[in-house]
Amino acid sequence: MLLNKSNSKKIIFKVRIADTSWKRLRGLMFENQALFDYALVFNLPRESVLQATIHMLFVFFPIDVVFLDKNRKVVDVIKSLLPFTPSCSPKKPAKFLIELPAGKANGIKEGDELDWHED
């Protein structure tokens, strides 16, 4: 479950962790939108703007993206990132990023603290 600890609201129940190089590389490429009912959490090797930069190549539907620092505090929220966007970077360095179905980041703002566990 993905939880906004700042307001105690549950964001989404299913969580998957991109915890290998292959999972981080693949992300949501070629995913079926009907099956994307979860948060995909990336634990990046280090906190950075460059390492947290993503692309939407071969992702065929819009998503929300939440970038967090090493303390799991939100540093940027991108809503409805469009398919095939070549590059998207956070405003500040991020250690984690979370890809969500479009609309699920509503109510999440910079400074919020998020927490999760894989189901």
C-alpha positions in Angstrom: 0.0 0.0 0.0 1.1 3.6 -0.7 0.2 6.0 2.0 0.5 9.8 2.4 1.8 10.0 6.0 1.3 13.8 6.0 -2.5 13.4 5.8 -3.0 9.7 6.6 -4.6 9.1 3.2 -4.2 5.8 1.3 -3.2 6.6 -2.3 -3.3 3.1 -3.9 -3.4 -0.4 -2.5 -1.1 -2.3 -4.8 2.6 -1.5 -4.8 5.4 -3.1 -7.0 9.1 -2.3 -6.5 11.5 -1.8 -9.4 14.4 -3.2 -7.4 16.6 -4.6 -10.1 18.4 -2.9 -13.1 16.1 -4.7 -15.5 12.9 -3.6 -13.7 14.1 0.0 -13.5 15.1 -0.1 -17.2 11.7 -1.5 -18.3 9.5 0.5 -16.0 6.1 0.7 -17.7 7.3 0.2 -21.2 4.8 -2.0 -23.1 2.5 -2.3 -20.0 -1.2 -2.7 -20.7 -3.1 0.3 -19.3 -5.9 -2.0 -18.1 -3.4 -3.9 -15.9 -1.8 -0.7 -14.4 -3.6 -0.6 -11.1 -0.6 -0.2 -8.9 2.2 2.1 -7.8 5.6 1.3 -9.4 8.3 2.4 -6.9 11.9 3.0 -8.0 14.6 3.0 -5.4 17.4 4.8 -7.3 21.1 4.1 -6.7 21.7 7.6 -5.4 19.8 10.9 -4.9 20.1 13.0 -8.0 18.2 14.9 -10.7 20.0 13.0 -13.5 19.4 9.5 -12.1 15.8 10.3 -11.5 15.2 11.4 -15.1 12.7 9.2 -16.9 11.2 8.9 -20.4 7.8 7.7 -21.6 9.0 5.9 -24.7 6.8 2.8 -25.4 4.5 3.8 -22.5 1.1 4.1 -24.3 -1.0 6.0 -21.7 -0.5 9.0 -19.4 0.8 8.5 -15.8 1.4 10.6 -12.7 5.0 10.6 -11.3 6.0 11.5 -7.8 9.7 12.2 -7.0 10.9 11.9 -3.4 14.2 12.6 -1.6 16.1 10.1 0.6 13.7 10.9 3.5 10.7 10.0 1.3 9.5 13.6 1.2 8.0 14.7 -2.1 10.2 17.1 -4.1 8.1 17.2 -7.3 4.8 15.9 -8.7 4.1 15.5 -12.4 0.5 14.9 -13.3 -0.6 13.2 -16.5 2.8 12.8 -18.1 2.1 12.1 -21.7 3.1 8.9 -23.7 6.3 9.1 -25.6 7.6 12.2 -23.6 11.3 12.0 -24.3 12.5 13.2 -20.9 11.1 14.2 -17.5 13.3 15.4 -14.6 12.4 16.4 -11.1 13.0 20.0 -9.9 15.2 18.7 -7.1 17.3 15.6 -6.5 15.3 12.5 -5.9 16.2 9.1 -4.4 12.8 7.5 -5.1 10.2 7.9 -7.8 6.8 6.5 -8.0 4.8 6.0 -11.2 1.0 6.0 -10.7 -2.1 5.7 -12.8 -3.1 9.2 -14.0 -5.2 11.0 -11.4 -3.8 9.0 -8.4 -1.3 11.8 -7.5 -4.2 14.2 -6.9 -3.8 15.5 -3.3 0.0 14.8 -3.2 2.0 18.0 -2.8 5.7 18.9 -2.3 6.8 18.4 1.2 4.4 15.5 1.9 5.9 12.3 3.3 5.0 9.0 1.6 5.5 5.5 2.8 4.8 2.1 1.1 5.1 -1.6 1.4 4.8 -4.1 -1.4 1.8 -6.4 -1.3 
